Amino acid sequence: MRVYYAAGYHVDMPVYRRVTSNDGWGNITYNQELASKDLERSGALFVTEWFEAENNRQCVDSLNGRQLRRTVRQIKKFARGRDSWKDQILSGFGITKLVTECYRGNADREDTALYDTMKAIRDRLQFNLIIAHPVTPNETITNGTDDARTRSLRDKFVEAIDNMAPLFEYDCTRAKALKCWDKVFATTFFNGRGESIAKSASTLLRAPSAGVAPAAPYTFPNDPRIDDKPSGFGSCGG
C-alpha cells in the first residue's frame, strides 16, 4: 500500500496476512504472507530474525551491537552521504544483504573490516548484480540482471576503493589516511578528529603558565578499559 503526502513524497507500507499451519501432530506454526501480485511468505519479523542470526554468527566481537551491524551502518552512511546519490542507490535492505554476504570481520581494526567489506562488495557486484531476498524463497531484492540502482552502488564502490589507494602507499601518514576517509564519506569528520587529537596533545605538552600549579600526573585505572570506539581510521596499510 502506498500513502501519498501533499508535500510530494510517499511511504510504502507492506500489508501482511497471518497464516496458521498445523502439522497434524498438534504443532501449530504461524507465518506471514506479503500481499503483492501473489501472497508470498515474508514479514519484517523474519527479516529481523535473519539479520540477528547473521550478526551473531559472523561477528568477531560482541560490543556495541557487534561489528557486522556497525559495518552495515557505516556502508549505509557512505551510500546516503551525498544528496545527489539518494535516488540512484540500492535500498538499505539491499545494502544490508550485501554486507551479510561480503562481511570481512577484523577484531582489531574497524577500518580494515570496513575497507575489506567494501572491496568484497565491489568484487561481488562486478561479477553479479542480482541480490536474493534473504527470507522469501525465489525472490530477489533487485530488478533483473542489470539493476540500475545496484549498478550505481557498484560504481560508487569502485570509486571509493580507488580513492583509498593512498592508504597503502609507503609514505602514507595519519593525516593522509584521515583525508582518504573524509573523501569517501564526503565529510570532514575524520580529519577534524585528527586535528582535535593533535590540539589536545599540544595543550597537554605546553608549559604551565606562571602562578598555575602543574596538573597532577596521569594515572591509569587498575581495571582494563573496554574500548567502545572504532579502532583504526587514521592508520595506514588498511
N, CA, C and O of each residue as an XYZ file, in Angstrom:
952
protein
N       0.847     -1.175      0.000
C       0.000      0.000      0.000
C       0.894      1.241      0.000
O       1.837      1.315      0.788
N       0.618      2.199     -0.857
C       1.416      3.419     -0.960
C       0.589      4.613     -0.486
O      -0.521      4.844     -0.965
N       1.147      5.364      0.460
C       0.479      6.545      1.011
C       1.179      7.782      0.465
O       2.385      7.953      0.646
N       0.422      8.636     -0.201
C       0.981      9.859     -0.779
C       0.722     11.045      0.145
O      -0.348     11.155      0.744
N       1.719     11.938      0.255
C       1.612     13.125      1.088
C       1.604     14.379      0.220
O       2.170     14.407     -0.873
N       0.943     15.419      0.742
C       0.806     16.658     -0.027
C       2.152     17.288     -0.347
O       2.282     18.009     -1.337
N       3.156     17.022      0.485
C       4.487     17.607      0.268
C       5.189     17.010     -0.942
O       6.215     17.524     -1.389
N       4.622     15.900     -1.483
C       5.182     15.335     -2.698
C       5.868     14.005     -2.532
O       6.196     13.357     -3.526
N       6.100     13.568     -1.285
C       6.752     12.284     -1.085
C       5.706     11.212     -0.774
O       4.527     11.518     -0.593
N       6.146      9.959     -0.713
C       5.226      8.871     -0.400
C       5.929      7.853      0.494
O       7.156      7.814      0.578
N       5.127      7.040      1.152
C       5.633      5.973      2.015
C       4.948      4.683      1.602
O       3.722      4.624      1.502
N       5.755      3.635      1.361
C       5.213      2.316      1.035
C       5.046      1.513      2.324
O       6.000      1.342      3.083
N       3.844      1.029      2.564
C       3.549      0.266      3.772
C       3.145     -1.153      3.368
O       2.135     -1.340      2.691
N       3.934     -2.156      3.782
C       3.593     -3.535      3.422
C       2.342     -4.014      4.144
O       2.071     -3.617      5.277
N       1.596     -4.862      3.481
C       0.393     -5.447      4.060
C       0.593     -6.963      4.129
O       0.960     -7.593      3.137
N       0.348     -7.542      5.310
C       0.560     -8.972      5.513
C      -0.735     -9.652      5.953
O      -1.646     -9.013      6.478
N      -0.791    -10.941      5.729
C      -1.824    -11.733      6.387
C      -1.127    -12.832      7.181
O      -0.060    -13.303      6.789
N      -1.728    -13.238      8.293
C      -1.149    -14.263      9.156
C      -1.768    -15.611      8.816
O      -2.990    -15.751      8.759
N      -0.916    -16.590      8.594
C      -1.358    -17.924      8.205
C      -1.003    -18.918      9.307
O       0.141    -18.976      9.758
N      -1.978    -19.686      9.729
C      -1.771    -20.699     10.777
C      -1.671    -22.073     10.132
O      -2.511    -22.445      9.312
N      -0.637    -22.825     10.507
C      -0.436    -24.167      9.959
C      -0.392    -25.176     11.099
O       0.153    -24.907     12.169
N      -0.982    -26.349     10.846
C      -0.975    -27.444     11.822
C      -0.400    -28.676     11.138
O      -0.888    -29.096     10.089
N       0.643    -29.258     11.738
C       1.307    -30.390     11.090
C       0.596    -31.712     11.330
O       1.090    -32.759     10.911
N      -0.561    -31.688     11.999
C      -1.302    -32.923     12.260
C      -0.945    -33.572     13.579
O      -1.633    -34.483     14.039
N       0.138    -33.100     14.191
C       0.566    -33.642     15.489
C       0.317    -32.628     16.608
O       0.811    -32.779     17.725
N      -0.436    -31.626     16.293
C      -0.745    -30.628     17.302
C       0.245    -29.477     17.369
O       0.115    -28.596     18.219
N       1.243    -29.477     16.471
C       2.221    -28.398     16.454
C       1.749    -27.295     15.511
O       1.619    -27.498     14.304
N       1.503    -26.150     16.078
C       0.970    -25.035     15.301
C       2.076    -24.019     15.034
O       2.810    -23.633     15.944
N       2.188    -23.594     13.794
C       3.149    -22.558     13.425
C       2.410    -21.413     12.738
O       1.341    -21.596     12.157
N       3.009    -20.234     12.823
C       2.420    -19.043     12.225
C       3.403    -18.437     11.233
O       4.587    -18.283     11.532
N       2.911    -18.102     10.075
C       3.720    -17.431      9.073
C       3.004    -16.171      8.595
O       1.783    -16.053      8.696
N       3.774    -15.256      8.083
C       3.207    -14.049      7.494
C       3.416    -14.088      5.992
O       4.477    -14.486      5.511
N       2.393    -13.670      5.255
C       2.489    -13.613      3.811
C       2.318    -12.175      3.358
O       1.400    -11.472      3.780
N       3.221    -11.758      2.489
C       3.228    -10.393      1.984
C       2.261    -10.262      0.819
O       2.291    -11.067     -0.112
N       1.405     -9.252      0.869
C       0.459     -9.020     -0.212
C       1.175     -8.338     -1.375
O       1.665     -7.217     -1.245
N       1.229     -9.027     -2.509
C       1.779     -8.459     -3.741
C       0.932     -9.026     -4.871
O      -0.277     -9.192     -4.707
N       1.533     -9.321     -5.998
C       0.755     -9.942     -7.075
C       0.187    -11.260     -6.600
O      -0.976    -11.575     -6.855
N       1.014    -12.036     -5.903
C       0.582    -13.245     -5.223
C       1.021    -13.113     -3.771
O       1.974    -12.392     -3.475
N       0.337    -13.801     -2.865
C       0.746    -13.761     -1.472
C       2.029    -14.562     -1.310
O       2.108    -15.714     -1.739
N       3.038    -13.946     -0.687
C       4.343    -14.572     -0.547
C       4.730    -14.623      0.918
O       4.500    -13.676      1.670
N       5.322    -15.744      1.315
C       5.772    -15.864      2.700
C       6.887    -14.858      2.941
O       7.918    -14.888      2.269
N       6.675    -13.965      3.906
C       7.644    -12.910      4.163
C       7.352    -12.345      5.538
O       6.724    -13.007      6.364
N       7.806    -11.118      5.792
C       7.491    -10.463      7.041
C       8.698     -9.830      7.673
O       9.813    -10.347      7.591
N       8.456     -8.680      8.318
C       9.548     -7.961      8.966
C      10.179     -8.790     10.074
O      11.389     -8.720     10.291
N       9.373     -9.569     10.773
C       9.900    -10.382     11.860
C      10.912    -11.395     11.334
O      11.953    -11.607     11.955
N      10.617    -12.020     10.197
C      11.549    -12.988      9.622
C      12.860    -12.318      9.218
O      13.937    -12.885      9.400
N      12.761    -11.108      8.671
C      13.968    -10.369      8.271
C      14.804    -10.028      9.495
O      16.027    -10.167      9.474
N      14.141     -9.579     10.570
C      14.863     -9.256     11.802
C      15.561    -10.480     12.364
O      16.721    -10.409     12.769
N      14.861    -11.595     12.391
C      15.459    -12.835     12.904
C      16.638    -13.269     12.048
O      17.662    -13.712     12.567
N      16.489    -13.139     10.733
C      17.590    -13.495      9.821
C      18.814    -12.642     10.107
O      19.921    -13.170     10.221
N      18.632    -11.309     10.226
C      19.796    -10.446     10.429
C      20.447    -10.697     11.784
O      21.674    -10.751     11.876
N      19.653    -10.850     12.826
C      20.223    -11.099     14.147
C      21.040    -12.388     14.152
O      22.096    -12.457     14.780
N      20.549    -13.404     13.454
C      21.290    -14.666     13.376
C      22.618    -14.482     12.641
O      23.642    -15.015     13.068
N      22.605    -13.726     11.533
C      23.842    -13.464     10.790
C      24.815    -12.640     11.623
O      26.017    -12.908     11.632
N      24.293    -11.642     12.320
C      25.132    -10.779     13.149
C      25.826    -11.582     14.246
O      27.012    -11.381     14.509
N      25.096    -12.481     14.880
C      25.668    -13.302     15.943
C      26.630    -14.352     15.393
O      27.651    -14.647     16.014
N      26.307    -14.909     14.238
C      27.120    -15.994     13.677
C      28.455    -15.495     13.119
O      29.490    -16.132     13.309
N      28.423    -14.357     12.434
C      29.607    -13.914     11.708
C      30.550    -13.026     12.504
O      31.721    -12.901     12.145
N      30.067    -12.407     13.578
C      30.845    -11.340     14.205
C      32.027    -11.844     15.003
O      32.001    -12.919     15.602
N      33.074    -11.017     14.986
C      34.297    -11.323     15.719
C      34.308    -10.618     17.068
O      35.269    -10.767     17.823
N      33.281     -9.865     17.387
C      33.200     -9.178     18.663
C      31.759     -9.201     19.148
O      30.867     -9.688     18.454
N      31.538     -8.664     20.360
C      30.183     -8.648     20.912
C      29.820     -7.274     21.472
O      28.800     -7.137     22.147
N      30.641     -6.253     21.202
C      30.398     -4.921     21.739
C      29.596     -4.064     20.770
O      29.643     -4.271     19.558
N      28.856     -3.096     21.317
C      28.187     -2.068     20.503
C      27.358     -2.635     19.356
O      27.396     -2.111     18.243
N      26.621     -3.685     19.620
C      25.765     -4.261     18.594
C      26.465     -5.204     17.645
O      25.833     -5.746     16.739
N      27.760     -5.415     17.831
C      28.621     -6.276     17.019
C      29.059     -5.590     15.725
O      28.377     -4.712     15.197
N      30.221     -6.023     15.236
C      30.867     -5.321     14.129
C      30.088     -5.414     12.823
O      30.104     -4.467     12.036
N      29.415     -6.518     12.574
C      28.643     -6.629     11.338
C      27.575     -5.535     11.279
O      27.407     -4.892     10.243
N      26.861     -5.323     12.365
C      25.832     -4.284     12.410
C      26.456     -2.903     12.191
O      25.914     -2.081     11.451
N      27.596     -2.655     12.837
C      28.260     -1.367     12.664
C      28.705     -1.162     11.217
O      28.612     -0.056     10.685
N      29.188     -2.227     10.589
C      29.626     -2.128      9.197
C      28.454     -1.830      8.276
O      28.592     -1.058      7.327
N      27.303     -2.433      8.546
C      26.095     -2.123      7.773
C      25.778     -0.634      7.889
O      25.497      0.024      6.887
N      25.823     -0.110      9.097
C      25.503      1.303      9.305
C      26.505      2.209      8.594
O      26.123      3.215      7.996
N      27.787      1.848      8.660
C      28.814      2.668      8.023
C      28.647      2.686      6.505
O      28.808      3.730      5.872
N      28.326      1.533      5.926
C      28.181      1.474      4.473
C      26.893      2.165      4.034
O      26.863      2.773      2.964
N      25.842      2.089      4.823
C      24.630      2.856      4.515
C      24.915      4.352      4.589
O      24.409      5.128      3.778
N      25.723      4.749      5.559
C      26.102      6.155      5.657
C      26.878      6.590      4.415
O      26.656      7.682      3.892
N      27.772      5.749      3.952
C      28.509      6.025      2.718
C      27.551      6.172      1.540
O      27.677      7.104      0.746
N      26.598      5.255      1.429
C      25.684      5.250      0.287
C      24.712      6.425      0.321
O      24.210      6.834     -0.726
N      24.436      6.976      1.505
C      23.481      8.083      1.637
C      24.194      9.412      1.913
O      23.548     10.403      2.252
N      25.510      9.432      1.768
C      26.282     10.590      2.170
C      26.201     11.788      1.243
O      26.647     12.877      1.603
N      25.645     11.608      0.064
C      25.534     12.699     -0.905
C      24.094     12.771     -1.401
O      23.528     11.761     -1.818
N      23.509     13.949     -1.357
C      22.113     14.104     -1.773
C      21.894     13.644     -3.208
O      20.840     13.102     -3.539
N      22.893     13.862     -4.055
C      22.742     13.509     -5.467
C      22.688     12.005     -5.700
O      22.295     11.561     -6.778
N      23.078     11.221     -4.706
C      23.065      9.762     -4.860
C      21.743      9.139     -4.439
O      21.439      8.020     -4.851
N      20.959      9.824     -3.638
C      19.872      9.184     -2.895
C      18.841      8.494     -3.779
O      18.269      7.480     -3.377
N      18.595      9.018     -4.960
C      17.603      8.404     -5.837
C      18.221      7.409     -6.814
O      17.533      6.861     -7.676
N      19.519      7.184     -6.672
C      20.222      6.318     -7.621
C      20.728      5.025     -6.995
O      21.104      4.093     -7.706
N      20.737      4.967     -5.655
C      21.430      3.898     -4.950
C      20.459      2.813     -4.479
O      19.290      3.075     -4.198
N      20.977      1.606     -4.403
C      20.246      0.459     -3.885
C      19.642      0.756     -2.510
O      20.178      1.556     -1.744
N      18.535      0.110     -2.215
C      17.846      0.310     -0.935
C      18.717     -0.125      0.240
O      19.668     -0.889      0.079
N      18.369      0.380      1.425
C      19.091     -0.021      2.629
C      18.995     -1.515      2.886
O      19.951     -2.124      3.367
N      17.849     -2.113      2.570
C      17.681     -3.562      2.740
C      18.655     -4.319      1.839
O      19.269     -5.300      2.259
N      18.788     -3.853      0.596
C      19.731     -4.491     -0.323
C      21.161     -4.363      0.163
O      21.947     -5.303      0.043
N      21.506     -3.197      0.714
C      22.852     -2.992      1.253
C      23.097     -3.932      2.432
O      24.171     -4.523      2.550
N      22.102     -4.065      3.298
C      22.239     -4.986      4.428
C      22.519     -6.397      3.955
O      23.387     -7.075      4.505
N      21.790     -6.853      2.933
C      22.001     -8.210      2.414
C      23.405     -8.364      1.833
O      24.053     -9.391      2.040
N      23.876     -7.354      1.112
C      25.224     -7.414      0.548
C      26.291     -7.492      1.628
O      27.255     -8.247      1.504
N      26.118     -6.712      2.685
C      27.114     -6.730      3.757
C      27.157     -8.101      4.425
O      28.238     -8.603      4.732
N      25.993     -8.713      4.654
C      26.000    -10.041      5.273
C      26.667    -11.066      4.368
O      27.275    -12.019      4.856
N      26.563    -10.883      3.066
C      27.235    -11.792      2.126
C      28.744    -11.592      2.119
O      29.500    -12.558      2.013
N      29.184    -10.340      2.232
C      30.580     -9.989      1.941
C      31.362     -9.510      3.154
O      32.499     -9.061      3.007
N      30.796     -9.593      4.325
C      31.448     -9.089      5.535
C      32.809     -9.732      5.760
O      32.963    -10.951      5.672
N      33.795     -8.884      6.053
C      35.151     -9.337      6.362
C      35.529     -8.773      7.722
O      36.026     -7.652      7.824
N      35.293     -9.548      8.750
C      35.497     -9.066     10.105
C      36.959     -8.916     10.482
O      37.831     -9.598      9.942
N      37.212     -8.014     11.415
C      38.561     -7.815     11.949
C      38.418     -7.355     13.392
O      37.919     -6.261     13.654
N      38.855     -8.186     14.319
C      38.661     -7.898     15.734
C      39.477     -6.705     16.209
O      39.125     -6.072     17.205
N      40.567     -6.388     15.507
C      41.477     -5.342     15.963
C      41.300     -4.006     15.247
O      41.627     -2.955     15.800
N      40.786     -4.043     14.025
C      40.742     -2.815     13.221
C      39.378     -2.640     12.581
O      38.986     -3.407     11.702
N      38.658     -1.617     13.036
C      37.354     -1.313     12.459
C      37.503     -0.824     11.022
O      36.679     -1.142     10.165
N      38.559     -0.047     10.762
C      38.755      0.490      9.416
C      39.098     -0.614      8.428
O      38.667     -0.573      7.276
N      39.870     -1.601      8.872
C      40.207     -2.716      7.998
C      38.968     -3.538      7.655
O      38.782     -3.942      6.507
N      38.120     -3.784      8.657
C      36.874     -4.517      8.408
C      36.012     -3.789      7.397
O      35.449     -4.410      6.495
N      35.904     -2.471      7.540
C      35.080     -1.687      6.619
C      35.669     -1.687      5.212
O      34.949     -1.919      4.241
N      36.966     -1.432      5.093
C      37.606     -1.406      3.774
C      37.485     -2.770      3.087
O      37.099     -2.849      1.921
N      37.814     -3.835      3.812
C      37.774     -5.176      3.212
C      36.362     -5.566      2.796
O      36.171     -6.224      1.773
N      35.368     -5.160      3.591
C      33.976     -5.461      3.236
C      33.552     -4.675      2.001
O      32.892     -5.223      1.118
N      33.921     -3.403      1.926
C      33.594     -2.588      0.750
C      34.243     -3.168     -0.502
O      33.621     -3.230     -1.563
N      35.477     -3.585     -0.372
C      36.186     -4.175     -1.508
C      35.525     -5.488     -1.940
O      35.391     -5.756     -3.134
N      35.113     -6.304     -0.965
C      34.456     -7.572     -1.281
C      33.106     -7.339     -1.970
O      32.742     -8.079     -2.884
N      32.360     -6.312     -1.534
C      31.091     -5.986     -2.184
C      31.345     -5.529     -3.620
O      30.647     -5.949     -4.543
N      32.343     -4.670     -3.802
C      32.686     -4.231     -5.160
C      32.974     -5.424     -6.061
O      32.452     -5.511     -7.172
N      33.807     -6.343     -5.580
C      34.170     -7.517     -6.378
C      32.963     -8.397     -6.652
O      32.819     -8.934     -7.750
N      32.104     -8.544     -5.668
C      30.903     -9.379     -5.837
C      29.987     -8.778     -6.893
O      29.440     -9.500     -7.727
N      29.815     -7.445     -6.861
C      28.927     -6.795     -7.822
C      29.542     -6.704     -9.216
O      28.814     -6.570    -10.199
N      30.835     -6.771     -9.314
C      31.473     -6.833    -10.634
C      31.081     -8.128    -11.339
O      30.998     -8.188    -12.566
N      30.843     -9.154    -10.538
C      30.521    -10.479    -11.082
C      29.023    -10.682    -11.266
O      28.597    -11.310    -12.236
N      28.208    -10.150    -10.330
C      26.770    -10.445    -10.336
C      26.016     -9.331     -9.616
O      26.327     -9.009     -8.469
N      25.022     -8.741    -10.288
C      24.236     -7.660     -9.700
C      22.944     -8.142     -9.046
O      22.217     -7.338     -8.463
N      22.647     -9.425     -9.130
C      21.411     -9.961     -8.554
C      21.604    -10.197     -7.059
O      22.606    -10.774     -6.637
N      20.629     -9.742     -6.255
C      20.681     -9.931     -4.806
C      19.432    -10.680     -4.373
O      18.318    -10.177     -4.518
N      19.616    -11.870     -3.848
C      18.483    -12.706     -3.436
C      17.873    -12.183     -2.143
O      18.580    -11.682     -1.269
N      16.557    -12.304     -2.031
C      15.868    -11.952     -0.797
C      16.259    -12.976      0.269
O      16.274    -14.174     -0.014
N      16.575    -12.529      1.491
C      17.086    -13.477      2.495
C      16.048    -14.409      3.097
O      16.411    -15.469      3.606
N      14.758    -14.047      3.058
C      13.750    -14.888      3.719
C      12.610    -15.318      2.804
O      11.866    -16.235      3.152
N      12.454    -14.694      1.661
C      11.378    -15.076      0.742
C      11.960    -15.919     -0.386
O      12.710    -15.399     -1.212
N      11.636    -17.195     -0.438
C      12.224    -18.086     -1.445
C      11.939    -17.623     -2.875
O      10.843    -17.160     -3.190
N      12.936    -17.758     -3.713
C      12.825    -17.487     -5.157
C      12.519    -16.027     -5.486
O      12.067    -15.723     -6.590
N      12.761    -15.131     -4.544
C      12.550    -13.718     -4.778
C      13.879    -12.968     -4.702
O      14.806    -13.401     -4.018
N      13.960    -11.858     -5.399
C      15.164    -11.035     -5.357
C      14.818     -9.621     -4.892
O      13.695     -9.146     -5.055
N      15.824     -8.966     -4.306
C      15.671     -7.572     -3.911
C      15.844     -6.674     -5.125
O      15.235     -5.608     -5.219
N      16.671     -7.114     -6.040
C      16.976     -6.334     -7.233
C      15.988     -6.624     -8.353
O      15.200     -7.568     -8.287
N      16.052     -5.788     -9.383
C      15.146     -5.914    -10.519
C      15.933     -6.364    -11.745
O      16.579     -5.554    -12.409
N      15.876     -7.652    -12.038
C      16.558     -8.179    -13.219
C      18.055     -8.363    -13.004
O      18.566     -8.246    -11.890
N      18.736     -8.654    -14.103
C      20.164     -8.971    -14.037
C      21.055     -7.742    -14.154
O      22.268     -7.841    -13.971
N      20.470     -6.583    -14.458
C      21.259     -5.362    -14.615
C      20.557     -4.214    -13.892
O      20.305     -3.157    -14.471
N      20.251     -4.441    -12.628
C      19.514     -3.454    -11.835
C      20.294     -2.137    -11.770
O      21.460     -2.117    -11.375
N      19.646     -1.052    -12.157
C      20.342      0.238    -12.271
C      20.851      0.738    -10.926
O      21.954      1.280    -10.858
N      20.081      0.574     -9.858
C      20.487      1.065     -8.541
C      21.668      0.263     -7.992
O      22.563      0.817     -7.354
N      21.660     -1.034     -8.244
C      22.768     -1.869     -7.793
C      24.030     -1.568     -8.597
O      25.135     -1.548     -8.056
N      23.849     -1.338     -9.881
C      24.997     -0.970    -10.723
C      25.590      0.358    -10.272
O      26.809      0.528    -10.257
N      24.717      1.301     -9.902
C      25.193      2.594     -9.412
C      25.984      2.425     -8.118
O      27.030      3.050     -7.945
N      25.490      1.581     -7.207
C      26.213      1.322     -5.968
C      27.575      0.704     -6.253
O      28.576      1.084     -5.647
N      27.607     -0.244     -7.172
C      28.884     -0.858     -7.545
C      29.874      0.192     -8.030
O      31.039      0.176     -7.634
N      29.419      1.103     -8.883
C      30.304      2.140     -9.408
C      30.810      3.055     -8.300
O      31.948      3.523     -8.354
N      29.972      3.316     -7.290
C      30.409      4.145     -6.164
C      31.469      3.424     -5.342
O      32.402      4.048     -4.837
N      31.325      2.109     -5.211
C      32.342      1.342     -4.503
C      33.664      1.327     -5.278
O      34.735      1.423     -4.679
N      33.590      1.211     -6.578
C      34.801      1.257     -7.405
C      35.541      2.566     -7.170
O      36.757      2.580     -6.978
N      34.796      3.663     -7.187
C      35.390      4.981     -6.972
C      35.970      5.105     -5.565
O      37.063      5.644     -5.389
N      35.245      4.609     -4.568
C      35.708      4.712     -3.178
C      36.995      3.935     -2.956
O      37.915      4.429     -2.304
N      37.067      2.723     -3.492
C      38.279      1.912     -3.322
C      39.465      2.591     -3.996
O      40.573      2.583     -3.460
N      39.239      3.177     -5.164
C      40.310      3.932     -5.834
C      40.768      5.109     -4.979
O      41.963      5.397     -4.904
N      39.828      5.784     -4.338
C      40.163      6.936     -3.509
C      40.939      6.553     -2.249
O      41.595      7.397     -1.637
N      40.863      5.279     -1.865
C      41.582      4.835     -0.673
C      42.942      4.220     -0.992
O      43.608      3.700     -0.097
N      43.361      4.273     -2.260
C      44.665      3.734     -2.644
C      45.819      4.334     -1.838
O      46.764      3.612     -1.521
N      45.781      5.651     -1.488
C      46.893      6.215     -0.710
C      47.118      5.543      0.641
O      48.206      5.653      1.206
N      46.111      4.850      1.167
C      46.286      4.156      2.440
C      47.398      3.121      2.373
O      47.990      2.775      3.395
N      47.681      2.629      1.182
C      48.641      1.538      1.027
C      49.978      2.006      0.453
O      50.834      1.190      0.112
N      50.147      3.314      0.350
C      51.420      3.851     -0.124
C      52.444      3.838      1.006
O      52.082      3.984      2.173
N      53.707      3.665      0.670
C      54.746      3.506      1.687
C      54.898      4.757      2.544
O      55.307      4.659      3.701
N      54.575      5.936      2.001
C      54.741      7.182      2.743
C      53.414      7.707      3.290
O      53.292      8.899      3.571
N      52.424      6.836      3.441
C      51.130      7.247      3.966
C      51.287      7.750      5.399
O      51.968      7.126      6.213
N      50.657      8.874      5.696
C      50.665      9.438      7.037
C      49.262      9.373      7.625
O      48.290      9.091      6.924
N      49.174      9.641      8.933
C      47.865      9.654      9.582
C      46.964     10.697      8.927
O      45.790     10.435      8.668
N      47.520     11.884      8.660
C      46.727     12.953      8.052
C      46.205     12.537      6.685
O      45.051     12.804      6.350
N      47.047     11.887      5.896
C      46.633     11.441      4.569
C      45.541     10.376      4.671
O      44.585     10.376      3.894
N      45.694      9.469      5.637
C      44.693      8.412      5.823
C      43.333      9.001      6.200
O      42.302      8.585      5.672
N      43.338      9.971      7.114
C      42.079     10.587      7.526
C      41.416     11.320      6.369
O      40.192     11.298      6.237
N      42.218     11.969      5.530
C      41.662     12.665      4.368
C      41.027     11.681      3.385
O      40.018     11.993      2.751
N      41.617     10.496      3.260
C      41.020      9.472      2.387
C      39.617      9.112      2.861
O      38.688      9.052      2.056
N      39.458      8.872      4.159
C      38.148      8.508      4.685
C      37.164      9.666      4.571
O      35.980      9.453      4.310
N      37.652     10.897      4.765
C      36.778     12.060      4.574
C      36.256     12.118      3.148
O      35.081     12.409      2.925
N      37.120     11.844      2.188
C      36.712     11.895      0.779
C      35.679     10.812      0.476
O      34.712     11.056     -0.246
N      35.882      9.640      1.020
C      34.954      8.535      0.773
C      33.576      8.840      1.343
O      32.561      8.555      0.707
N      33.537      9.424      2.550
C      32.257      9.669      3.221
C      31.725     11.085      3.000
O      30.685     11.448      3.550
N      32.430     11.883      2.198
C      32.004     13.263      1.918
C      31.761     14.023      3.217
O      30.688     14.585      3.433
N      32.772     14.029      4.074
C      32.649     14.651      5.385
C      33.986     15.267      5.776
O      34.982     15.111      5.070
N      33.999     15.954      6.887
C      35.253     16.446      7.473
C      35.459     15.826      8.853
O      36.323     16.257      9.616
N      34.664     14.822      9.161
C      34.697     14.223     10.498
C      36.069     13.648     10.830
O      36.606     13.911     11.905
N      36.627     12.883      9.935
C      37.863     12.163     10.254
C      39.038     13.115     10.421
O      39.788     13.008     11.392
N      39.206     14.037      9.493
C      40.295     14.995      9.606
C      40.105     15.886     10.832
O      41.074     16.238     11.505
N      38.860     16.247     11.117
C      38.580     17.037     12.310
C      38.932     16.291     13.574
O      39.387     16.880     14.554
N      38.715     14.981     13.546
C      39.067     14.139     14.698
C      40.569     14.152     14.913
O      41.035     14.216     16.050
N      41.338     14.092     13.818
C      42.782     14.124     13.922
C      43.286     15.448     14.458
O      44.203     15.492     15.278
N      42.669     16.547     13.979
C      43.073     17.874     14.446
C      42.740     18.055     15.923
O      43.493     18.696     16.656
N      41.623     17.496     16.359
C      41.235     17.607     17.753
C      42.225     16.885     18.649
O      42.584     17.382     19.717
N      42.669     15.707     18.210
C      43.644     14.942     18.988
C      44.970     15.688     19.049
O      45.603     15.755     20.103
N      45.388     16.249     17.912
C      46.653     16.979     17.863
C      46.597     18.212     18.763
O      47.562     18.513     19.465
N      45.472     18.925     18.744
C      45.317     20.117     19.572
C      45.349     19.750     21.043
O      45.950     20.462     21.848
N      44.706     18.640     21.404
C      44.700     18.198     22.788
C      46.109     17.858     23.249
O      46.517     18.219     24.354
N      46.857     17.151     22.381
C      48.227     16.778     22.734
C      49.094     18.020     22.898
O      49.920     18.082     23.809
N      48.914     19.016     22.019
C      49.680     20.252     22.100
C      49.405     20.984     23.410
O      50.322     21.522     24.031
N      48.145     21.003     23.827
C      47.769     21.668     25.074
C      48.387     20.971     26.275
O      48.841     21.627     27.212
N      48.404     19.663     26.249
C      48.948     18.907     27.368
C      50.458     19.083     27.499
O      51.008     19.027     28.599
N      51.126     19.297     26.351
C      52.577     19.399     26.366
C      53.053     20.819     26.653
O      54.234     21.023     26.935
N      52.156     21.807     26.587
C      52.548     23.189     26.778
C      52.976     23.427     28.227
O      52.383     22.863     29.146
N      53.998     24.253     28.437
C      54.462     24.568     29.783
C      53.377     25.298     30.545
O      52.662     26.105     29.951
N      53.223     25.046     31.851
C      52.171     25.713     32.626
C      52.441     27.200     32.743
O      53.596     27.623     32.794
N      51.379     27.998     32.786
C      51.504     29.440     32.928
C      52.034     29.778     34.309
O      51.898     28.997     35.251
N      52.648     30.963     34.418
C      53.203     31.388     35.700
C      52.105     31.469     36.748
O      51.020     31.992     36.495
N      52.400     30.950     37.912
C      51.446     31.023     39.015
C      50.403     29.932     38.988
O      49.554     29.865     39.878
N      50.449     29.069     37.978
C      49.485     27.983     37.876
C      50.191     26.683     38.181
O      51.170     26.327     37.524
N      49.705     25.988     39.156
C      50.339     24.728     39.543
C      50.160     23.700     38.454
O      49.086     23.609     37.860
N      51.202     22.916     38.177
C      51.079     21.887     37.150
C      50.050     20.838     37.547
O      49.859     20.543     38.727
N      49.412     20.298     36.563
C      48.403     19.272     36.830
C      49.064     18.018     37.364
O      50.233     17.744     37.091
N      48.295     17.263     38.129
C      48.810     16.006     38.668
C      49.084     15.049     37.523
O      48.397     15.080     36.502
N      50.088     14.198     37.692
C      50.410     13.251     36.614
C      49.241     12.310     36.357
O      48.436     12.030     37.246
N      49.167     11.824     35.100
C      48.103     10.900     34.748
C      48.306      9.560     35.446
O      49.431      9.084     35.597
N      47.218      8.975     35.859
C      47.269      7.618     36.400
C      46.282      6.779     35.607
O      45.315      7.305     35.055
N      46.519      5.504     35.552
C      45.676      4.597     34.800
C      44.884      3.726     35.758
O      45.399      3.318     36.799
N      43.642      3.438     35.416
C      42.819      2.603     36.307
C      43.376      1.188     36.381
O      44.042      0.706     35.465
N      43.080      0.547     37.495
C      43.550     -0.829     37.659
C      42.801     -1.794     36.763
O      43.363     -2.775     36.275
N      41.516     -1.503     36.550
C      40.715     -2.392     35.709
C      40.961     -2.084     34.249
O      41.097     -0.916     33.885
N      41.023     -3.104     33.396
C      41.228     -2.843     31.960
C      40.058     -2.065     31.378
O      38.906     -2.311     31.734
N      40.346     -1.140     30.495
C      39.319     -0.325     29.849
C      38.764     -1.069     28.652
O      39.512     -1.623     27.846
N      37.464     -1.075     28.547
C      36.821     -1.676     27.390
C      36.635     -0.582     26.345
O      35.869      0.358     26.560
N      37.323     -0.697     25.230
C      37.273      0.332     24.206
C      36.005      0.175     23.382
O      35.817     -0.832     22.699
N      35.132      1.182     23.452
C      33.861      1.099     22.735
C      33.859      1.982     21.498
O      32.802      2.208     20.911
N      35.024      2.488     21.086
C      35.090      3.337     19.908
C      35.764      2.591     18.772
O      36.610      1.730     19.015
N      35.403      2.908     17.530
C      36.017      2.240     16.392
C      37.531      2.444     16.386
O      38.017      3.546     16.643
N      38.258      1.394     16.096
C      39.707      1.478     16.022
C      40.155      1.637     14.580
O      39.449      1.232     13.657
N      41.318      2.223     14.387
C      41.819      2.481     13.046
C      41.431      3.868     12.585
O      41.476      4.814     13.373
N      41.044      4.014     11.310
C      40.644      5.295     10.737
C      41.681      6.380     11.030
O      41.404      7.354     11.729
N      42.842      6.194     10.498
C      43.938      7.107     10.708
C      45.231      6.361     10.620
O      46.316      6.943     10.617
N      45.093      5.034     10.547
C      46.251      4.179     10.358
C      46.355      3.812      8.888
O      45.349      3.780      8.178
N      47.540      3.541      8.440
C      47.759      3.214      7.027
C      47.924      1.705      6.870
O      48.111      0.972      7.841
N      47.852      1.277      5.643
C      48.026     -0.135      5.348
C      46.762     -0.923      5.400
O      46.788     -2.150      5.308
N      45.582     -0.206      5.554
C      44.299     -0.911      5.579
C      44.168     -1.701      6.820
O      43.152     -2.367      7.024
